[in-house]
Amino acid sequence: MGDRAEAASKRPPVEREVIHVDVLIVGGGPTGLAAAIRLADLARSAGTPIEILLIEKGSTVGAHSISGAVVNPSALRELLPDVAETDIPFESSVTAERIMLLTGRSAFRLPFHPPYMGNGGYYVASLGKLTRWLAGIADQKGVQVYPGFTGHELLYEGERVVGVRTGDTGIDKLHRPRENYQPGTDIRARVTLLAEGARGHLAKGLTRRLGLDLGRNPQVYSLGVKELWEVPNGTLAAGEVIHTMGYPLSLRQFGGGFVYGYANRQVALGLVVGLDYADPGFDPHHAFQVYKRHPFVACLLEGGRLLRYGAKTIPEGGLFSMPRPYADGVMLLGDSAGFLSLPSLKGVHLAIQSGVLAAGAAMEALTGNDTSARALARYEALFRDSPAYRDLYPGRNFRQGFRRNLLLGAMHFAAQLATGGHGLSLSGRYPMEEDCDKLRGLAKVRGGFRARFGGAPEFDKRLTFDKATDVFYSGTRHDEHAPCHLIVPDLDICRAVCIPKYGGPCQHFCPADVYEIATDPKTGQKDLKLHPGNCVHCKTCDIKDPFRNIEWVTPYGGEGPEYETL
């Protein structure tokens, strides 16, 4: 990161275009679009025109949107009260649901639904389709929606956020301007809303700079790896929802699988794994391929074909891990602020609710001509009096209870159910550690994932696929001449410490084959080699590296995956 900043400082001064707006929204997912739509409605109702600009780093709105997803429609009803649910582009209402316990070769249906996990009245959805539809509504309401633009860095005046600088383009790998160099634009805004998704690049920097997470639990994450398949008629009905527990994860790992029936003979399936695992050789993508070989899952995919692949991280820390969501001139929304209810496996409706709440606070601040932290604290007050808070409060200790193993986690969850979420902690708040601190050295791991499933994986290219093949199905692309957007500040740590102690865990935890441990044939020296063109922007590396020695920054706008219907 230092080299990047040093190279930038040596460039000759450039004249940047400056744009002034009332509200700038960074991120064109359901969170940012909900905020934009609600702001436009509030401004029209008040007769107070405001200029709203939304930028999205994907090539199109929806290109980077990925989730399971089963959607609670309550937030969409609030956001769009005049729209019938039948007009929302859901795949199907939930028509049936079951939870399966998988062992090595068998599958058993649970005779009951654990609390919070029922999906009656909800919908199976493609988040990409839903996001594109919301973008159309925002556009109709006068919001300026610009895909293909990254929020590269925040603009400050003192400690006040006054906007965002978009990323420069046309820079070579040494950060020198090329013939097609175009400097980024400074977008100055009275209020900036950060809706970047999990581990947002700008939100992370803001939180560190202003200490927005002081006194909070660290945020923890899971990684979800997903494929979309086309299957023969009659395989799985549209709206059928299956969640699985157990195989191929061990009792020390948090997570599970899902299989959702889409329309048009499509099936979405995936494996979600907590990133607090200890085994440095564990590979979530490999585990997903093992999952598909289980007879129960393989039967559902028989005769089908792979359509798309993707991966994303999921913020799971709950209420106690949410940072203070406001500062002077800025608010954090959706996954960037940790709006996800883990017990119910739901985040889309909470993301939309956060956008609605932030819009209300922003409109009050603009009307009063006061966008200080004191005024924007209204956002947190609205949250604490909202259905979103009532959704998150009972599960405030849920994920922390599973930090050692599933059996203890089940005990903790039972205690939380009996005590209204308080649990067994005397303080009423369970502690949590960062995911990157949980890895153990190779010498301390016995019977790890590779020992259980036979070393290097084999892929048949019919049911199971290697990372490079799956990356092809993600549609991801990056300019090969651009600077690497994955910053490794100290390669000596990799060579001298990380590879000998942990075996280069980045090559395993990355679901996109970005990191390779290469061996010099002459010296036998192992070194780290990066393939940033494969990146699907999940940011697992930014979260899980045991030395915090990898930082994900924004590549050129419009680069990355093309998820379409994921």
N, C-alpha and C positions, 0 to 999 in steps of 0.2 A: 504494500500500500504506500509505503514511503517513496519508492521509486516512481510510482504513478504520480504522486503529488509533486515530486521534485521535477519530473519531466514536464508536467503541466505548468509549473511555475516558470520554466525556462522558455516557454513559448512566447513569442512577441504578443503584446497586448492586442486584443481583438475587440471590435465594436460589436456588442451583442444587442440584438433586438430586445426591447423591453415591452411587455404587455401588462396592462393593469386590469384586474378584474375584482369583483367583490368577493367571490368565493372560488377557490381552486380546489378541486377534488383529485387526488392522486389514486388511481385504481378504478378500473371499469368493471369490477365484479358486481354481484348483487348488492353489496354494502354501499359502494360509491354511487351506484345508479339509484338506489333507494333514497340516499341523501339528496341527490340532484333532483329527483322527481318531487320529493316532499318540499324542498326549498322553492322550486318553481311554483308549486301549488300555494304555498304560504305567501309568496311574493304577490301572486295574482290576487289572492283573497284580500291582502292588505292594501292593494293598489300601489305597491312600492316596487317598481322594477329593479331587479338586481341582475348583474351579469354573472353567470355560472359557467365555469370552464372545467371540463373533466378530461384528464389525460390518462391513457391506458398504454402500457408498454407492449402489449401484444399487437400483432399486425392488424387484427380486427378485434372488436369487442367480442369476448367469448373464447378467443384463441387460447387463453391461459386459464380458463375456468374448468375446474375438475372437482368432482365430489362423487359420493356414492350414486345417487343421492335419494334419500327419502325425505320429503319436505313437509313440514307442518305449515299449512297454508294461512295460519292466523295472521302473520305479519303482512302477507300480501293482501289479505282482506282489509287490513287497516290502511295500507299504503294506497290501494286502488279500490276504494269502496264501490265504485260504479262499474267495475269489471266483474263479469261472471266467472266463476272458477272454471267453467267449461271452456272459456276463451283463453285461459292460460295454457301455454304449450307444455303441459305435463305429459309424460308418457302414458300414465294410467293411474287411476286411484288404486290404493293397496287393496288387492282382492283376496289375498291369503297370506299368512305369515307363520313361520315356524323357526325354532331355534334348535340346532343340531349339535350334539356333542360328538366330535370325531376322535376315534382312536386310530391306531396304525392302519387297520383294514376295515373297520366297522363304523357305522353312524347310528346314533340313537337320538330320537326326538325327545326333547324335554317336554314333560307333560304340563308345564306351566310357563308363563312369561315372567321373567324377573321384573321387579318394580321399575317403572319408567320406560320400559322397552316396548310397550304396545304401540302399534302404528295405525290403529283404526281411525279412519277419516283423513289420512295423510295420502300423499301422492309420490309415486316414483317419477323421477325427473332427470333429464340431462341438464346439468348446470350450464353448459355452453348454450343450449337452445334457450333456456330461461333468461340468461344474461343478454343474449342478442335481442330478445323480445323486449326486455326492460329498456335496452338502449334505444329502441325505436320509439318507445313512449317518452323517454327523456328528450329525445330529439324533437318530437312533436310539441313538447312543452317549452321549447326554446333553449334548452341546454345545449351548449357547444360541446360536442363529444369528439375528441381527437385521439384515435388509436395510433399506435406507432411512435409514441413519444414517452420517453422514460423520465421519471423524476429522479435526476441524478444526484442532486445535493440540495439541502435546504438553504434558503437565504435568511440570514439573521441580521438584526440590528440589535447589538448587545445580546441579550438572551431571548429576544422576541423573534418569532418566526414571521417573516414578511413575504414568503413565497417559496418558489422552487426554481432551480435552474435545470433545464432539460439537458440531456447528454449531448456532448459534441459527437459528430460523426466524421468519417474520413480521416481517421488517425491510424498510423501503422502500429505494429506490435511494440515499437519503442516509444510510443506516444508522440510521434512526430506528425505534423500535419501532412496529408497527402494532397494530390491535386484536387480531389473532390471534398476537401475539408469544409465542414459547415459548423460554426460554433453553435452551442446550445442557446436557447432563449431564456431570458429571465422573466418568469411569470410572477408578478408581484400581486399579492392578494391581501384583502383585509382579514380574511379567515382562510386557513388552509386545512383541509380535511385529509388525513392519511388513511386510505382504505386499501393498503397494498397487499393484504392477505397475510398468511403466516410468515413470521420472521421478516417483516417488512424492512427493507434496506434503510429507508429514511426514518421509520419509526424506531428502529434499533439504535441508530445514531442519536436521535433526539432523546430517547430514554436514558442512554448513557450520559449524554452531555448535561441533562437537567436533573438526573437522579429520580426519574419518575417511578422507578421500581423500588425505591428505598423503603424498607420495612415490609416488603411483600415477599412471598415465596418466589423463587425463580420460576420462570415459565418452563414447562416440560412439553415434549412433543411425541407424537407417533408419526410414523411414515406409512402412508397408504400407497400401495402399488396396485394398479387397476388395468384391466383389459376389457374391451368391448368385443363381443363375438356375435356372429350371425349363426343361428342354429336351426335345425330342421323344425318343421311345423310340429306342434304338440309337445315340444321339449319342456318349456316353462311358460306358463301363461303370463301375459302382460299384467303387471301389478303384483305378481307373486314375489314375496320377500323372504329370503332365507338368511339367517345369521348363523355362523358356526363358531364353536369354541373348541379348544384343544389342538389336535394335530394340525400342522407340524410344529407348533410352538411348545416349549417346555413349561413346566409349572412355574419356573422363575421368570417367564416372559409374559408381559401384558399384551393382549391383542386378540384378534380373531378375524374370521373371514366373512364375506358377504357375497350373495348371489341375488341379483334383482332382475326380474323380468321386465324388459322394455317392450314397446310396440314393434311391429314389423319383424318379428322373429329374432329380436336382438336380446342378448343377455349381458349385463354388466356384472363383473365379478372382481374381487380383489382381496388382498390381505393387508390388514392394518396391524402394525407392530410398534409397541412402545420403544422409544429410543433410549430408554434407561437400562437396556440390557448390558450384561457384563462381558460377554464373549466377543473378543475382537475379531474372530473369524466368522461371526454371524453375518449372513447376507440376505437382506429382506427380499431381493428379487429372486434369488435362488430358492428361498423358502416358499415364495409364491408359486414357483414352478413345481416344487414338491407338493404343494397344496393341490394343484390341478391334477396331479397323478393319483390322488386319493380316489378310490372307486366311486364314492358318492359324487364328487365334483366331476371326475372324468366322464361319468355317464351323462351328465348334463351337457357336456361339450362334444359328445360323440357325433361325428358327421358335420361339425361346424367349422367355421373359419374365423381367424383373427381379423378384426377390423381396425382397432386403435389400441394404443398403449399410453399410459401416463402415470405420473407419481406426484404426490404432494405431501407436505408435512401438515400436521394438525395440532393446534395449540390445546393442550389438555389439562393445564394446571388448575383451571377453574377460578372461582371468585377470588381466592387468596393470591393468585398469581397475576391478576390483572393490574397493570401499572396505573398510576394516575392518568386518566385519559385526556388531559387538557393541559395547556400551558399558554403563555401569551401568544395569541394569534393562531393557535393550532389545536386540533383534536385528533385522537386516535379512534378508529372505528373497526368493527368487525373482528376478523382474525388477528389483525395487527394489535388489537387490545385484548384478545383472549376471549371473545364472545363465543363460547361453545359449551354446550351441556353434555358432558361425557356420559352420564348414566343413561340418557335417552339416545345417545349417538346422533345428536342433532346440532347443527350450527347455522344452517341457511336462514331459518326464520329469525334467529338471534342476530345474525349479521344484518338482516334487513331492518330489524327493530333498532339496532344501534344507529343505522343510517337515518332513520326517522327521528330518533331522539337528538342526534347531533344536529340535524337540520333545524329542529325547533330551537335549540340553544343558539345556533348560529344566527337564525333570523332575529331572535330577541336581542342578541349582541349588536347586530348591524343596525337594527331600528334604534337602539339606544346609543349608537355611535361609540360603543365601548367593547372592544374585542380583547381586553386584557384577560389574564388567567382568572381574575376575580369574577368577571362576567361569564366567561366560558365554563366556570365551575357549575353553572346551571345544568350542563350536560350530565354531570355525575348525579346531581340532585334528581333530575328527571329519570335517570336510570334506576336509582334506588327506590323510586315510586312506580316502577313499571313492571309489566309482566315478565320482561327479560330478567330482572333481578329476582323475582319470585320463582322463576325457572331455575336460575343458577344457585340460589341460596341453599336448598336442601342437599345438593351434591357438592358443596364447597370443599369437602374433605375426601371426595370419592377417589380420585386418582392417587392421592397421597397414600391411601390405605393399601394400595397394591404395590408399593415400592419395593417390597422384598419378594413376595411370591403370591400366587393366586389364592392359596388356601388362607393365608393370613388376610389377604385382601377381602375375601368373602366374609371372614369374621368381622373385619372392620366395617364393611358395608352393612352387615346385619345390625351392628351396634349403632351405626348412623341412622338406619331406618327407625330404630327404637328410640332414638334421642333427638330426632328432628335435624340430623346432620352433624350434631356435636361429636358423636363417636366416643372413643376411649381416651382421647387426649384431655388432660386436666385443663389445658388452656382453651380447649374447643377448636384448636387449629393444629392440624398435623403439619410437621415440617416436610421439606422436599429438597432434593439435591438436583443440580443441573445434570442433564443427560451426559454431557461430556466428561463428568467426573465419575461416572459409573463403570467405565471399562476397566477390566483387570488385565494384567500382563499375561502373555501366552503361558508362562511357567505356572501360573496360578489357575489355569482353566483346565479342567478334566472333563472329558465327555462332552465337548462342545458340539456345535452344530455340524461341523464337517466330519467329526468322528461319528456322529449319529447317522449321517446320511451319505457317508462314503466319499469324502475328499472332493476332488474336482467334479463339478456337475456335468452331466451329459444331457443334451437336448435333442429331441427328435424332429424339431422344426414342424411338427404337426400339432401336438398338444402343448409341448414345452419349447421355450425359445431362449436363446442366449440374449445378453443385454444389448448387443449391437443390433440384433434383429428387432427386438422390441423398440429400441430407439428409432429405428426406421419407421415403425408404425406410430410413433409419436409425432412425426412430421417436423421435428425440430431442425432448425437451421441457424447458423451464425456465420458472419463474415470471417473467413479464415485469415484475413490480413489484419483484423482488428486486434486491439489489445486484449489480453486474456482477462475475462471478467471474474476469474477465480484467483484471488490474491493469496499467495503463500509467502508471508514475509521472511521466514527463516527456513530455507531448505536444509540447513545443517541439522535442525531439530529432526527433520524427517530421516536423514541419513544416519545420524549418530544415535538417536534415541528412539524415535517412533517405530521405525522398521525393526530394529533388533528387539525391542520390548513388546510391541503389539503386532508385529507382522504387517505393518502398513494397513490399518483397518479401513482407510478411505477407499481402497480397492473393493472392499466388501460392502460397506454401508451405502455407497453411492449406487442408486438403481439405474444409472445410465452409462456406465462404463467410461466415466470421465477420468478416473484416476487409475494409473497403471504403475506397478512396481517393476521396473525394468532392471535386468542384471547385465552388467558389462561383461561380455564374453572373455575378455582378456584378464581383467582384474577380479572379477567376481563381485565387484561393488554393486550394491543395490541402490537404486535411486528412484525418485518420484518423477513420473512423466504424466503430463496433463493432456487431455483431449477435450478442450472446452466446447468444441463444436457439438458434442453429444449432450450437453447439459439440457435438462428439462425444467430447470428453475425450481426444483423442490426445496433447495437450501439445506438438505440434510447435512452436507459437509460443514456448513457454517454453524450447525448445532452440535454435531457429534464428535468433531475432532478433539481428541483428548488434551491437546496442547493449545486449543483455541488459535490454531495457526493457519486457518483457512477463513477467508472472508469473501462472501459472495457480494459482488457489486453489479450494478446494472450494465448489461451490454448495450449495443445499439438498439434504439427503438424499433419494434417490429420483429425482432429476432426471438428465438426460442421455439417452444412447441406450437403445434397447430392442432389443438384437441378436438375442435369441431363439436362432436356429439358426446364427449365424456362428461 
